[in-house]
Each structure stands twice: as C-alpha cells, then as structure tokens.
Amino acid sequence: MMQKSSVPQKIIVNLDGPDGNAFYLIGLARQLCKSAKHLNLDGDAVEAEMREGDYIRLLLTFEKYFGQIVALETDNESYLEAFGIIA
C-alpha cells in the first residue's frame, strides 16, 4: 500500500532530566554518527570535540552536528544564554 511520506520528527532530549547528562549525549552522538549515514560524521572526532571543554561546549558541539535532527530542551537559563535564546 502506498502512502504519503511523513516529515521526520526530531528526537527530543530534555537536558533537565536524566538524558541531559554528558555521557548520554556522547552516546547519542555516537549512535547518530553510525545510523545517520547521510551526515557523514566520524564518531571519534565528534566525541573528541564534545570532550574538549565544559558542559556548555559539549552542548554547543552537539547542536552544531545534530541540531537538524535533535531538539535540545531546557529551562536552565545558563544553557539558554549560551545558545543566545535569552540575554
């Protein structure tokens, strides 16, 4: 049976919950590097870049590579400031 293709939904990660820890995000990044072949990313290189700085740097790096397929959600003002959402 033919059907209209659906628009892919973004993966939602709540940074204020258990999925917001650095180890989960690094693991998710590795999974996405393997499964999203169209991104053509090296999981080792992405992980190394994510580990280069503090947690904010990790979030910014994650967003840079996976922002088109993953939505990061939070109420944390310092995270929102880092992303330029609030001043």
C-alpha positions, 0 to 999 in steps of 0.5 A, a space after each residue: 500500500 502506498 502512502 504519503 511520506 511523513 516529515 521526520 520528527 526530531 528526537 527530543 532530549 530534555 537536558 533537565 532530566 536524566 538524558 541531559 547528562 554528558 555521557 548520554 549525549 556522547 552516546 547519542 552522538 555516537 549512535 547518530 554518527 553510525 545510523 545517520 549515514 547521510 551526515 557523514 560524521 566520524 564518531 571519534 572526532 565528534 566525541 573528541 570535540 564534545 570532550 574538549 571543554 565544559 558542559 556548555 561546549 559539549 552542548 554547543 558541539 552537539 547542536 552544531 552536528 545534530 541540531 537538524 535532527 535533535 531538539 535540545 530542551 531546557 529551562 536552565 537559563 545558563 544553557 539558554 544564554 549560551 545558545 543566545 535564546 535569552 540575554 
